[in-house]
Amino acid sequence: MKSNVTTRSNERRYRDHAAFSRAIFGERVQKLSIDGGFSCPNRDGTIGTGGCSFCNNHAFVPEYCRRESGITRQIEEGIRFFERKYSGQKYLAYFQAYSGTHAPLEVLRERYEEALAHPRVIGIVIATRPDTVTCETLDYLGTLARERYVCIEFGVESTRDDVLARINRGHGVAEAEIACRESARRGIFTGAHLILGLPGESRREMVEGAVQVSRWPVHLLKLHQLQVVEGTRMAEEYRARPGDFPLHALDEYLDLVVDIVEHIRPDLYLERFVNQTPAELLIAPRWGVKNFEFAMMLERRLKERGTWQGKYYEDK
């Protein structure tokens, strides 16, 4: 059946991350990116080498996120950075670099708990791959989640196995779904990440993929446009065969996100819509739009189209 959720003119037409923070914490909290010293199984030979074709880790971690500084010092440097704008707020330690569960449990426990020991840190967020979480790790995080805020963000990227194979992802859709379900089953806040515009995936398939993921027991969804970044295999492929990469224009991407928003589960929180790669690394597309700017554009477009999150969602 279709959702009967409606929206009033003075409310946002989608559930944003600020609403999630208010619902869980009662206030705004800030994520602090942490390099926990982990590697990636798709780089270190565990499952493959070379990494995903789109990935340059330097393109999405801030300057203060440096593993040689150590976890506590990274937290302190991150707090100093954000205190200029938001004084006195609380923080989540965000293990963002590479695969945040790719280590023995004793190592994970030591690094997560060092972050949680900081008096300004009220929880942890772990970015990782679906194929790097064990039952043992999830059991530990489920126990930890009874006392502290714990969220795992899984890089799903696409719901088509052939697209995942083309970008050398190293796992399939089934593994992503299982990981999300097993995480949520243990009481861990669970997020999923999708890249829109991967080669070989049509607009319809992108919308259907987002709807498919929204039917999993996830709390948060991150979206962002495909970006071709220096230092990646995809950059070489793009230069050799640019026609294989029908990169979105900004307005086209905005309409795609609207289509996704109105078809996904209405109680899902949307954390992000665009990625911001440093200009010196970004090849294409060059929009120059920050996430908060895109969010305002999205709200206007939803209003113009008279639509809202979950308007056409079908709960199968």
N, C-alpha and C positions, 0 to 999 in steps of 0.2 A: 504494500500500500504506500501511497505517497504521504510525505510528511505534511502535517497541517500547521507547522510552525510558521508564524507570521512575525513581522517586525514593525515597531512603531517608528514614526519619523524621527524621533529624538534618540534612537538607539542605533548602534552599529549594526550593519546588515550581515556581519559575520562575527564569529567568536575569535577575538585576537588574543595575543599572548598576555597583554596587560590584564585582560579579564581572567585569564588562567591564574596569574600571579595573585590577583585580588581574591579569587576563590580559594586558593590553597594557602596563601600566606597572610592575606588581609592587607597587603601593601606591595609596593614595587620592590623587586629584588633584581640584582645584577649578576649576570653570569661572568665569571672570570676565566678566560681561557688558560688552560694549564697543559704544558707538555710533560707528561708523566714518565717520559723515557721509554715509551713503548715503540715497537716496530709495527710492521704490517705483514701478515702471512702471505700476501701477494707480492711482497718485495724480498722477504728474507729466505725464500725457498720452501717455506712450510707447505704452501699450496702452489706457489708460482714465483716468478721473478718479473721485474719490469713494472709492476703495479698496474692499476687501471689506466686506460689510455688517456683519460681526461685529467688525471690527478697530478698536481704540483702542490705539495703540502704548504709551501711557503706562500701560496696565493691566498690562504684564508686564516692564517694565525697571526695575531698581533705581535708587535715588536717585543713586548714584555714577556711573551710566551717562549721561553728558551730553557731547554731541559738542563743545560749546564748550571743554571741558577739555583736549581733545586725547587721543590714544590712550595715550601713556606715562603721563600724569597719571591717567587713568581706571584704568589697571592699578595704579598706586601706591595710589590711594584704595581700590580693591577689595581689594588685599592687606592694607591696614591694617584693613579691615572684617573680613576672615576670619581674620586672625592672632590675634584675640582668642580664637578657639576652636580653630583648628588651626595651631599655630605651626610654621613651617619647612617646610610642605608646598609642593609644586609646583603650577603653575597652567596652565590652558588659556585663551587669549584667545578669548572667545566673541563674535563679531560678530553680535549678536542683533537690533539695532534695524533695522526695515524690511528691505530686500533686500540682503544682504551681498555680492552679486556684480554689483550694478547700477551699473557704472561702467566706463570704459575700462580695459584691462588694465594700463596704466602706473600708474593710480591705485590699482588693487587691489594691485599688487605693492608699491607704496610703503607702503600702510597695513598689509598683512599682515606685511611684513618689519619694520616698526617694532615691531609687537607681538612678533614672534619674537626681536627683538634684546634684549628684556628678560631679564636673567639668571634670573628665576624662572619664565619662561614656556617650556614645553616643547612647545607645539603650538597650533594654532588650530582653532576650530570655527566654521563659517560657516552661519548660518541664511539661507535664501534661497528664492526661488520657482523652480519647474522651468523657467519660460520666461525666466529671466535668466542662464542659463549658456551661454556659447559654447564651441565646440570649442577655441578659442584659450585661453580661461580654464581649461578643464578640463585641457588639455595642460600649462599652467604649474603648476597645482596638483598634477597627477600627478608632475611632475618634483620639486616641492617635497616631496611625500609620500615620496620615496625617502630623504630625510634627516631629516625632521621629521614629527611627527604632524599629519595634516590630516584633518578630517572635514567633510563637507557635510551639513546637515540640510535636507531639502526639505519644504516645506509641501505635502503632497498633499491633506489635509483630507477628501476623500471620493473614492470610486471610482465615483461616478455623475455623468455630465456634466450632467444636468439639475439636480442639487443644486448643483454648482459654479456653474452659470449663475445659479441663484436667489440665491446669495450674492455675485454679481458678482465671482467669483474671477478670471476673465479668461484661464483656461487650462483644458485638458481633462485627462482621465486619461491619454491616450496620451502627452502631453508629460511628465507626471510619471514614467511608467514609463521612457521613453527617457532622461530626465535621470538617474534612478537607475542605470540600466544603464551609461550612458556614464561616469558618475562611478566606479562600482565597477570598470569595465573598466580604468581607469587606475591602479588601486591606491589609490584614495582611500577612506577609511572613509566609509560612506554611511548616513545615517539618513532616516527618513520620519516625518511627523507627521500624525495623523488626529484630527479633532474628532468626538466621539460625541454625536449628538443634533441634528444639523442638520435644519432643516425639510424634510420630504419624504422622509426616509430612515428605513426601518423597522428594527426591531431585527435581523431576519434579514439585511438588507442591510448593516448595520454590521458584523456578524460576518463575513459573506462578504467584505466589503471589506478587513477586516484580514487575512484569510487570503490574499486576492489579493495584497496588498502584501507579505506575508511570503514569497511565492513569487518576488518580485523579489530581486536580489542585494544586499539591504540588511543592514547589521550591527546597526542600532539601530532601535527603534520607540518613538515617543512617542505616548501617548494622552492626551486630556483631555476632560472634559465640556464641552458647549456652555455658555457663560456669556453672559448678556445684559448688556452693559456700557454705561454712560452715554457719550454722545458718539458713538454709532454709529447708522447707519441701521437696524440691527436693533433697537435700543432703541425707535425710533419705530414700527417694525412691530409689536413686541411689545406696546406700549401700545395700539396700534390694534386688533390681532387676536391676543390672547394664546392663543386656541385653536389657532393655527397652530404653537405652540411647546410640544410635550408634553415639558417639561423633566423630567429624571430626578430622582426621589427618591434619596437616597444609597444605600439598600439595593438599590434597583432597579439603579442604576448598578454597584454592586459585583457583582451577579450577571451583568450584561452583560459586565463585564471578565473574570470567571471564564470565561464562555462563549468569549470571544475567546482567552484564554490557552490553554485546552485544545485549541483548533483551529488555532493558528498554528504555524509552523515551530519545532521544539524547540530549535534552536541560535541563535535570534534573541534579542538582548538587549533588555530592556524598560527604558527609561530613566525614564519618568514616566507617571503615571496621572491626576493631577488638576492643574488650574490654580488659582492663588491670586491672584485679582484684588483690589486694595485695596478695603476695605469702602466707601469713599466713592464708588467707581466702579461697584461691583457692584449690579445690579438683581436678578438671579435666575440660578440657585438659590443660596441662602445656606446652605451646609453647615458652614462653619467648620472644615474638615478640611484638614490639611496633607498633602503628598505622603507623608512618612514614616509618618504615622498611617494613611493609606489603605493603604500597602504592608503594614503589620502586619495590617490588617483583611483584606486580600486573602490573605495567607498563611494566616490562620485559616480563611477560607471555603474555600480550596482543600483544606485538610486535612479540614474537615467534609464536603466533597463527595467526598473520596477521589480527587482528580484532580490533574493537574499539567500543565505546559506541554507542548503537543504530543501529548497523550494521544490525540486524535482527528485529528491532522494526517494528511492524505493527500497524498503526494508524487506529484503528477501530472506 
